[in-house]
Structures are given as structure tokens and as C-alpha cells.
């Protein structure tokens, strides 16, 4: 099957799931429900849809409150309301090259940060269960690493900007004079990257595998 036709077929399957979605929350039952729906839509298996969803999830970061990629894709109506709701312009719509994820929202953490708004306006703007309220400490957007070859304290000069702006206590600490990131605490909001004085930023954003 040609890639474009397969993408169209998977998109149709997701629309079918969206129209017939239930309130079942238990993971195995939900997966079983998806499978039953997909059997009626022409041979695309739940595994194939999940593979497409995982591929998107590895490349892009969803807004706060998104659950698993398959769940998110089946609930998101592509209305775009969460995009202007973000006061920092961090959310953007994915393009046609993303296949089944086209026009769904993602975070541009390379250029902007998620500022962890107290009222989560992006979640408030969502009319479905695509984005749900979540505790800030339960968020995990991406993996963050410091480029020690360009970070100022590793080269001699003092800095400390990333530590001063980090909203998560303990996520960035100082080892003698240089900053270190605790991956178990850091949620990958990219506020440190946005504030970094070095250009290009000495903070690298990596997929949250």
C-alpha cells in the first residue's frame, strides 16, 4: 500500500474511533475497543495505528495534559483553539508531512518554552479529553542536556542564568561552579534553554524516550 493511501486510511480509522469513543478508561479495555473499531474500517490494525502514533510521539512534544499519542490523536478535533490560548506562542500545528497528526498541536521547545502557566489556558481551551488537567510535577516534555563545550561556566566565566529561571526545585544544581541537570526531576519545559545567554543555546532538547 502506498504511504499516502495508508496515511489516509489510518486517518479515517482515527476519525472512526473519535466518533465512537466511549468513556472506558482502563488501558487494556480501551485498546480492545480501538481494535474492534479498526476491524470494521478495512484491515488497518491497532498495531499499525500505534506505530504511526509512536513515530509522531518520538519527534514532537505535545502540550501539557496530553496522554498517550493514540489517545491524543483519537480525541483531538484539530480545532486549533489551544494554539492562540498559549500566551507565549509555544504551541503550533503540525504540517501535512506528519500524516495522521496533521493540524494537531505540538510545542516548539527548540525556540520557545512552556512556562507552566498556573491556569493552563491551553488545557482550558480544549473542548475534548485530548488535553486534561495535570499536576506540574507529573509533566515530562523532553530530556534536557547541557552542551558543556559551549556552556559558559564550563569554559570559565560565571553565569547561573539557567539555575535562576528554572521553575522546578532541584532540577538544575551546581557542582562546584558548573550546572548539572537531574533527569529524574527535570520536566523538560525548556525555560532554561530560552533564557540561556549563549547563542545557539547551550541547552539541548532531546526526545523524551
N, C-alpha and C positions, 0 to 999 in steps of 0.2 A: 504494500500500500504506500502511495506517495506520502511524503511528510505532511504536505499541506492538507491532503484529504484526511489523514489520520488526525491532524490537529483539529480540523473541522468536526470530525466525528466525536472526538473527546470533548470538545466544547459543547456539542449537542447533548452529550451524556451528562455533563455538569449542569446544563440547563434543566435537564430532566430531573436530576437529583434535587436541584433548587426548587422545582415546582412541587416535588413530592416529599420534601424534607419533613421529618417528624420531630417530636420533642425528645426522642430517645437519646440519652447522653452517655450510656455505657459504651466504651470503645468497641468491644467485640460485636455487640448488637448493632452498633452504628455501621460498622464495616460490613456486616452481613446484610444490612438494609441497602447500603450502596450497591453491593454485589447483585442483589435481586433486581434493583432498578436497571443496572447496566446490562443484565441478561436480556432485558426487554428492549434494548436500544441498538442491537445489531452487532454483538460479538466482541465489543471492547471490554476487556476485563478490568476488574478493580485494580489489579496489579499494574496494568498498563497506565491507567489514570494516575495511580500513585507514583509511578516512575516519572511521569511528566511533572507532577506536582513537586516531587523531591528535587528535580532538576532546577526548577524555578527557585525553590527554597534555598538551594545551595548558592545561588547567585545574587539574590535580592533579600533585603530586610523588610519585613512587614511593620506597619505601625503598631503602637502599643495595643495589647489586648487581643492580638490575633492568635488563634490556636494552631492546630496542625494545618499544613498547607492545603490538604484536601478539604478539610472542614472550611477553611477560609474561602477557598475557591467556590465551594458549593453554596456559601451564604452570601458572598459579596455580589451586589447587584450592579457593580460598576457605575454607581450613581455619581461618584466623584465628590460627594459632599465633605468628606474628611480632608480633602486637599486644601480648599480655601479655609477650612476651620483651623488649620495649623498656623499659629501666629508667627512662626519662624520660617515658614516656607520650606519645610524639610520634606514634606510628602509630595510625591509626583506620580503620574500614571505611567505604568509600563507600556512600552510600544508593541507594535504588531509582531516584532521578532520574538516575543516571549510566548507566542502561541496561545495556549489556553488562558494565560494570565494577562492578556492584553487588556489595557484600561483598568487594571486593578492597582491599588495604591502600594507604594513602597517608600522607604526612607532613603534620602540622598545623604548618607552618612559620610561620604567622601568629601562633600563640600559644605555640609551643614550638620548641625547636631540636633538630637531630640532633647529638648530642655525639660522633659519630665514635668509638664505643666500640672499644677495642683488639681485642676478640674478636668484634665484630659479632654479638651474640646474635640479632638479627632474622634474619640470614642463616643462622646455625646452626640456627634453629628451622624453616627452610623445608625441606620434605621433597622438593621437586622442584627443577627448574632455574629457577624463577621468580626467585629471588634467588641470585646467585653471588658468591663472594669477589672483592673488587676492591681495588686499591690506593687509599688515601685521596686521593692526588693525582690520581687519574683520575675522581673523583666530580665531578658538576656537577648540583646540585639546582635552583638557580634563579639569577636575576640579582638582585643586591642594589644598592640605591641609597640614598644619604643624602639625607634631606629637609633641605636647607640652611636652610629657613625656620624649622625647629624645633630643629635640632642645636645644642647649647649653644656649642661653640667658634665656630660661625658667627655667634653672637649676642654673643659677648664673653667669657663665663665659660670657664674651662678645664675639661676633662673627661678624655678619653682612655680611658674605660672600654672602648669597642669595640676599641681597639688592644690593650689589656692582655689581653682574653679571646680574641682571635682565635687559633685553633689552626693557621692556615696562614701561615707566614712570608711577609711581603711582600704579603699580600692587602689589608691596610689600612696606609697610610703617612700621614705628617704633612707637609703642605705649609705651612711656616711654623708656623701654630698650628691648622690645620683638618685633619680626617681626609679621606682620599681612598681610594676602593676601586679596586684594579687588577682589572678584569673578567677579564683573562686568567689571573689567579692565584686569585681568589676562587672557592670552590666552592659558595657559597650555603647553608651549613649553618644559618644564622640564629642562631648563638650570639651574635653582636654585637647582633642585634635583641632577643634575650631579655634581654641584660644592660643594654641602653640605659636610662639614668636618666630619660629623657623619657617622658611618658605623654600621648597614644599615642606609641609608639616612633618615633624619628627615622630608623629604618632600614626601608626599604620592600622587600618581596619581590615580584619580578616574574617572570612566566613565563619559563622558560629556552628562548627561541625559537631 
